[in-house]
Amino acid sequence: MGLLFEQIDSQPSVIGEITLRRRKIPALGDRDIYEVKLGEEFLMSSMFVDAEVALSDLGLAETEGDNLSVVVGGLGLGYTAVAALKHQRVGELLVVEYLQPVIGWHQQELVPLGKELNADPRNRYIQGSFFDLAVADPQTGGFDPESPGKQFDAILLDIDHSPRALLHDSSASFYSIENITLMARQLKPRGVFAMWSNEGEDEEFMTVLRDVFIDVACHVVAFFNPFQNKESFNTVYVARKPG
């Protein structure tokens, strides 16, 4: 089976020491599990990725037209970004990631999906805070530093664990009507906003989404958890900007 645990890299970041690890879990067979930790807190894992893939699939299923311009907020281990690129209608993908070491791990192909992302000319890494760029003045800023004020067909967000379980208190204000409305300026008419959550449907957040968007839905994404020997779930919110 080989090594059961390996620390691949550890670097300082703007929010603390961040570490990339690889390990094997006998209950899951011989596959490698990649994990990222911030200090002692787990940020992301390749153990269960069904909902990260579903974030792209459910969000992009609601988009219209071809040659789509898509933003992914949060690179993580690359599963949402790779799933988006599997949609042939996607013409360009901007992956916004706050932590430069995470981008570096993909560029250096220290994580499995780095090679696939690097090889796709549609993909571009943007180092910056998704939450700051989301509310930037559309005349002078936005998600694409090469094209201030650009509008996108879809924005797919996977950063916080939920609208309540935040990685950092600084993102709390994003989940308000005011800031969701500011972000929506960067969507084209009838563009789609989708967001992953580790928790069940949040009715307060659903109310915020309904105040800004139309066609609001919260999808349950179920998957088998061998550690609990039962089904677990995440959720994906999907909403459309009025035309």
URVEN-V804046 format. One record per residue. RES is the residue in one small letter. PSI is psi in radians with two decimals (999 if undefined). NEAR is the number of other C-alpha atoms within 10 Angstrom. D_LAST is the distance of its C-alpha to the last C-alpha in whole Angstrom. Layout:
# URVEN-V804046
res={RES/RES}
psi={PSI/PSI}
near={NEAR/NEAR}
d_last={D_LAST/D_LAST}
This chain:
# URVEN-V804046
res={m/g/l/l/f/e/q/i/d/s/q/p/s/v/i/g/e/i/t/l/r/r/r/k/i/p/a/l/g/d/r/d/i/y/e/v/k/l/g/e/e/f/l/m/s/s/m/f/v/d/a/e/v/a/l/s/d/l/g/l/a/e/t/e/g/d/n/l/s/v/v/v/g/g/l/g/l/g/y/t/a/v/a/a/l/k/h/q/r/v/g/e/l/l/v/v/e/y/l/q/p/v/i/g/w/h/q/q/e/l/v/p/l/g/k/e/l/n/a/d/p/r/n/r/y/i/q/g/s/f/f/d/l/a/v/a/d/p/q/t/g/g/f/d/p/e/s/p/g/k/q/f/d/a/i/l/l/d/i/d/h/s/p/r/a/l/l/h/d/s/s/a/s/f/y/s/i/e/n/i/t/l/m/a/r/q/l/k/p/r/g/v/f/a/m/w/s/n/e/g/e/d/e/e/f/m/t/v/l/r/d/v/f/i/d/v/a/c/h/v/v/a/f/f/n/p/f/q/n/k/e/s/f/n/t/v/y/v/a/r/k/p/g}
psi={-0.36/-2.91/2.38/-0.32/2.39/2.25/2.04/-0.72/2.67/2.26/2.67/2.59/3.10/-0.28/0.24/3.11/2.25/2.36/2.37/2.22/2.72/2.36/2.89/2.46/1.95/-0.61/-0.35/0.16/-2.66/0.07/2.63/2.38/2.15/2.40/2.58/2.27/2.51/1.85/-2.12/0.07/2.36/2.21/-0.73/2.75/2.63/0.19/-0.87/1.99/0.15/-0.79/-0.51/-0.68/-0.75/-0.52/-0.81/-0.80/-0.78/-0.72/-0.83/-0.40/-0.41/-0.09/2.84/2.52/-2.97/3.07/0.88/2.48/2.12/2.44/2.31/2.13/1.91/1.91/-0.74/-2.28/0.18/0.03/-0.72/-0.73/-0.81/-0.71/-0.66/-0.72/-0.30/-0.25/2.01/-0.34/-0.21/2.11/-0.52/2.58/2.15/2.10/1.94/2.07/2.25/-0.62/1.96/-0.67/-0.61/-0.73/-0.75/-0.68/-0.63/-0.75/-0.63/-0.07/0.70/-0.22/2.65/-0.62/-0.05/-0.74/-0.75/-0.73/-0.73/-0.52/-0.22/2.00/-0.23/-0.31/2.43/2.29/2.34/2.01/2.08/3.03/2.04/-0.75/-0.59/-0.79/-0.52/-0.56/0.21/2.71/2.09/-0.30/-0.44/-0.17/-2.65/-2.98/-0.50/1.86/-0.34/-0.17/1.31/2.42/0.06/2.52/2.63/2.77/-0.48/2.51/2.08/2.09/2.21/1.44/-1.19/2.79/-0.48/3.03/-0.24/-0.62/1.63/2.59/-0.48/2.46/-0.39/-0.33/-0.03/-0.67/-0.32/-0.60/0.45/2.82/-0.74/-0.87/-0.55/-0.65/-0.72/-0.76/-0.69/-0.33/-0.42/0.08/2.49/2.79/2.29/0.27/2.88/2.35/2.28/2.58/2.38/2.57/2.51/-0.04/3.02/3.13/2.26/1.86/-0.59/-0.73/-0.62/-0.66/-0.73/-0.84/-0.72/-0.45/-0.37/-0.64/3.08/3.00/0.80/2.31/2.67/1.99/2.38/2.23/1.89/2.60/2.72/2.32/1.84/-0.38/-0.58/-0.13/0.73/3.04/2.36/3.04/2.69/3.10/2.71/2.09/2.41/2.33/2.68/2.42/2.38/2.62/999}
near={9/7/9/13/14/12/13/14/14/16/13/14/15/10/12/11/13/22/22/22/18/19/17/18/14/10/8/12/9/13/12/18/17/21/21/23/17/19/14/10/10/12/17/18/17/18/14/13/15/17/25/28/18/22/30/29/17/18/23/26/11/18/17/14/8/11/12/20/21/27/28/28/26/25/25/23/24/23/21/27/28/21/16/25/20/11/14/10/16/20/15/19/24/21/29/24/21/21/19/16/19/24/22/14/18/22/16/11/15/15/20/16/17/19/14/15/21/16/9/13/10/14/22/16/19/22/17/17/16/25/22/15/18/23/21/20/15/19/10/11/18/23/32/18/12/9/13/16/18/19/22/24/26/31/28/28/25/21/24/19/16/21/21/15/13/13/16/9/9/10/17/15/13/19/18/16/17/13/15/21/20/18/24/24/20/25/23/18/15/18/27/29/28/25/25/28/26/17/16/14/18/15/10/11/17/16/14/16/25/15/13/18/22/16/13/19/16/19/17/18/18/13/15/13/13/11/8/8/8/9/10/14/16/22/23/27/24/25/24/27/22/15/9}
d_last={54/55/54/52/51/50/48/47/46/46/44/44/40/39/38/42/44/41/43/42/45/45/47/48/48/51/49/46/48/49/45/45/42/41/40/39/41/40/44/45/41/39/36/35/37/37/38/35/32/31/28/27/27/25/22/21/22/20/17/17/17/13/12/12/14/17/19/16/17/18/19/22/23/27/29/32/34/31/30/26/26/28/26/23/25/26/23/24/20/20/21/22/22/23/25/26/29/31/34/36/38/36/34/38/39/36/37/41/40/42/39/39/35/36/37/34/32/34/35/31/30/26/27/28/29/28/30/29/28/24/24/25/23/20/20/22/21/18/21/24/23/21/21/22/25/26/22/22/18/17/13/13/12/14/16/19/21/25/27/28/30/28/26/30/32/31/33/33/33/31/28/28/26/23/22/22/19/19/19/17/14/16/16/12/12/13/10/8/4/5/8/11/14/17/20/24/26/30/30/29/26/26/25/24/22/20/20/18/16/15/15/12/10/10/12/14/18/21/23/26/28/32/35/38/40/44/45/44/45/42/38/36/32/29/26/22/19/16/12/9/6/4/0}
